Amino acid sequence: MLAVGTTTITVYRGTTTDAWGDEADTDTPVHTGIVASITEQSRRVTTRDDPTPRIVRYAVSRVTAGTDITDQDRIRDERTGAVYIVEAVSSMNSPVVAADLRLDLRRTT
């Protein structure tokens, strides 16, 4: 991993159907103890329609290239207990080294 690991994460994947027929996330871990870097940031955002500035918070994580994480997985920061939904997985191309995976996250708890 090229980024400096700040925590370890657990990856949750999959859904089930509850007693009322609604889809619910499962809390079955797929992977545990994955070294990751998670940073939460904020950005001031305005639009042409609404020039009032708003503060938008978002989180980004980096994990080792080849880690089995996909869109819509959930990850739990084992240090803080925060849970995030993975909204996008991307990586930079490098002819020299396998670049880390970048995870765009949305915090759920």
C-alpha positions in Angstrom: 0.0 0.0 0.0 1.4 3.4 -1.0 -0.8 5.5 1.3 -0.1 5.5 5.0 -2.5 3.2 6.8 -4.4 4.9 9.5 -6.8 2.1 10.5 -8.1 -1.3 9.7 -11.5 -2.0 8.1 -14.0 -4.8 7.9 -15.9 -5.3 4.6 -19.6 -6.3 4.7 -21.4 -7.4 1.5 -24.8 -8.7 0.7 -28.5 -8.3 1.5 -31.3 -10.4 2.9 -35.0 -10.2 3.1 -36.6 -9.3 6.5 -40.0 -10.6 7.9 -41.9 -8.0 5.9 -40.3 -8.7 2.6 -38.0 -5.7 2.6 -34.4 -5.8 1.6 -31.9 -5.4 4.5 -28.1 -5.4 4.7 -26.4 -8.4 6.2 -23.8 -7.9 8.9 -21.7 -10.9 7.8 -18.1 -9.8 7.3 -16.4 -10.7 4.0 -13.0 -9.5 5.0 -11.5 -8.2 8.2 -8.3 -6.5 9.3 -7.6 -4.8 5.9 -5.2 -1.9 6.4 -6.7 1.3 5.0 -6.3 5.1 5.1 -9.6 7.0 5.7 -9.8 10.7 5.5 -13.0 12.8 6.0 -13.1 16.2 4.4 -15.5 19.0 3.9 -16.0 21.4 1.0 -18.0 24.6 0.6 -20.5 24.2 -2.3 -22.7 26.7 -4.1 -24.9 26.4 -7.2 -26.2 28.9 -9.7 -29.7 28.2 -8.5 -28.8 28.7 -4.8 -25.8 30.9 -4.2 -26.0 30.2 -0.4 -22.9 28.2 0.5 -23.4 24.8 2.0 -20.8 22.6 3.7 -20.6 19.1 2.2 -18.7 16.4 4.1 -17.3 13.4 2.3 -14.8 10.6 3.0 -12.2 8.9 0.9 -10.3 5.7 1.6 -7.3 4.1 0.1 -6.5 0.3 0.2 -3.9 -1.9 -1.3 -4.4 -2.7 -5.1 -6.2 -5.9 -5.7 -8.3 -5.7 -2.5 -11.7 -7.3 -3.0 -14.0 -4.3 -2.5 -16.8 -3.3 -4.8 -19.4 -0.6 -5.2 -22.2 -0.8 -2.6 -20.1 -2.8 -0.1 -20.1 -1.4 3.4 -16.9 -0.9 5.4 -16.5 -0.4 9.2 -13.6 1.5 10.5 -12.3 -0.9 13.3 -10.7 2.0 15.1 -13.7 4.4 15.4 -16.6 2.1 14.6 -17.9 4.3 11.8 -19.7 2.6 8.9 -19.5 3.8 5.3 -21.1 2.7 2.0 -18.6 2.4 -0.9 -20.0 4.6 -3.6 -17.2 4.2 -6.2 -13.9 2.3 -6.5 -11.2 3.7 -8.8 -7.5 3.4 -9.3 -4.8 5.4 -11.2 -2.9 3.6 -13.9 0.9 3.4 -13.3 3.4 1.6 -15.4 5.8 1.4 -12.4 3.7 0.3 -9.4 0.3 -1.1 -8.7 -1.5 2.0 -7.4 -3.8 1.9 -4.4 -7.6 1.6 -4.8 -9.5 4.8 -4.0 -12.9 4.3 -2.4 -15.4 7.2 -2.4 -17.4 6.7 0.8 -20.7 7.9 2.3 -20.9 7.7 6.1 -24.0 5.9 7.4 -23.3 6.0 11.2 
